[in-house]
Amino acid sequence: MAAKNHEGPDGQETRAGAVPPRRTGSAFLLAQLGAHAADRFAQRISELDLTPPQAGLLRLVAWNPGQSQQAIARQLGTPASRLVLLVDGLEERGLIERRRNPADRRHYALYLTAEGTQFMQELGRLGAAHEDAMTDGLTADERAILNDLLNRLAARQGLTTGVHPGYRRT
């Protein structure tokens, strides 16, 4: 009795009982690379005694100084109580400061300190090294194309630029 053939997930005909050829989908590869990149980044910045959420908060404050803690919490999609803990830790290290918001004295605005600005240069150096390591093997043109494609996909999914979805976990 001959084994029946059937169409595999890639559209190729395979023999019954045969293992289909290995082909990983783009969504899986994005998840795999994303998890790997996040782990490697966490390892890199640990030499600065920094966590990824702290690095993300510093980046947001550097990109848009003077935002209120509430505005940043909304942008990150994180509970305000979690953000307060991050701000407290970075303030204790002298990297950011709270200032009364002149437009609304009930709220504090967040700014980098001079030390925080210098610290961001070192974080930027580590970030650039991480970028280079994660895109190793691609030409400059391929890196630009990949970045454009990933930005388009992120925008299409409604993701906020510079905000890691991990902030939404409580």
C-alpha positions in Angstrom: 0.0 0.0 0.0 1.5 3.3 -1.1 1.7 6.3 1.3 -0.6 9.2 0.3 0.9 12.5 -0.5 -0.4 15.8 0.9 0.4 19.5 0.7 2.6 20.8 3.4 2.4 24.3 5.1 4.8 25.7 2.5 2.6 24.5 -0.4 5.1 21.7 -1.3 3.8 18.2 -1.7 5.1 15.8 1.0 4.7 12.1 1.6 2.4 11.1 4.4 4.4 10.6 7.6 7.3 12.7 6.3 8.4 15.7 8.3 7.7 18.9 6.4 10.7 21.1 5.6 11.7 23.6 8.3 10.6 27.1 7.5 10.1 29.6 10.3 7.5 32.3 9.8 8.3 36.0 10.0 6.2 36.6 13.2 8.1 33.8 15.0 11.4 35.2 13.8 10.5 38.7 15.0 9.5 37.3 18.4 12.6 35.2 18.6 14.9 38.1 17.7 13.0 40.5 19.9 13.4 38.3 23.0 17.1 37.7 22.2 17.7 41.4 21.6 15.9 42.3 24.9 18.0 39.8 26.9 21.3 41.0 25.3 20.4 44.6 25.9 19.6 43.9 29.5 23.0 42.2 29.9 24.8 45.1 28.2 23.3 47.8 30.4 23.7 45.8 33.6 27.3 47.1 33.5 25.8 50.6 34.2 23.7 49.1 37.0 20.6 49.9 34.9 17.5 47.9 34.0 15.7 48.1 30.6 12.7 50.0 32.2 15.1 52.5 33.7 16.9 53.0 30.3 13.6 53.4 28.6 12.4 56.1 31.1 15.7 58.0 30.7 15.4 57.9 27.0 11.8 59.3 27.1 12.8 62.1 29.5 15.8 62.9 27.3 13.6 63.0 24.1 11.0 65.2 25.7 12.1 66.9 28.9 9.5 68.5 31.1 6.7 65.9 30.8 4.7 65.1 33.9 5.0 61.8 35.5 1.3 61.2 34.7 1.9 61.9 31.0 4.9 59.5 30.9 2.9 56.8 32.7 0.1 57.2 30.1 2.6 57.1 27.3 4.2 53.9 28.6 0.9 52.3 29.5 2.2 51.5 33.0 0.6 52.2 36.3 1.6 55.5 37.9 2.8 53.6 41.0 5.3 51.6 39.0 6.6 54.7 37.3 7.1 56.5 40.7 9.4 53.7 41.8 11.4 54.0 38.6 11.6 57.8 38.9 12.6 57.5 42.6 15.5 55.2 41.8 16.8 57.4 39.0 16.4 60.5 41.1 18.4 58.9 44.0 21.2 58.2 41.5 21.2 61.9 40.5 20.2 61.1 36.9 16.8 62.8 36.7 15.1 65.5 38.8 11.5 66.4 39.5 10.6 70.0 39.1 7.3 71.7 39.9 5.4 72.1 36.6 4.9 75.9 36.3 1.7 75.4 34.3 0.2 73.1 37.0 1.9 73.2 40.4 0.1 70.0 41.4 2.3 68.0 39.0 6.0 67.5 38.7 7.9 67.6 35.4 10.9 65.3 34.8 14.3 66.4 33.5 17.7 64.9 33.1 20.3 66.3 35.4 23.8 67.3 34.1 25.0 63.9 35.3 22.0 62.2 33.6 22.9 63.9 30.3 26.5 62.5 30.6 25.1 59.1 31.6 22.9 59.1 28.4 26.1 59.4 26.3 27.4 56.2 27.8 24.0 54.5 27.4 23.9 55.7 23.8 27.4 54.1 23.2 26.1 50.8 24.6 22.9 51.1 22.5 24.9 51.7 19.4 27.1 48.7 20.1 23.9 46.6 20.7 22.5 47.8 17.4 25.7 46.9 15.6 25.7 43.4 17.2 22.1 42.7 16.4 22.4 43.7 12.8 25.8 42.2 12.2 26.0 40.6 8.8 23.8 43.3 7.1 25.2 46.1 4.9 24.4 49.7 5.8 21.7 49.7 3.1 20.2 46.5 4.4 20.1 47.9 7.9 18.3 51.0 6.7 15.8 48.9 4.8 15.2 46.6 7.8 14.7 49.6 10.0 12.2 51.2 7.6 10.3 47.9 7.3 10.2 47.3 11.1 9.1 50.9 11.7 6.3 50.4 9.2 5.2 47.2 10.9 5.3 48.8 14.3 3.3 51.8 13.2 0.7 49.5 11.5 0.4 47.6 14.8 -0.2 50.8 16.7 3.0 50.7 18.7 4.3 53.9 20.2 7.8 54.8 19.1 10.4 54.2 21.8 8.0 52.4 24.2 8.7 48.7 24.8 5.5 46.7 25.4 7.0 45.3 28.5 6.0 48.5 30.4 2.4 47.4 30.2 3.2 44.4 32.4 2.6 45.2 36.1 
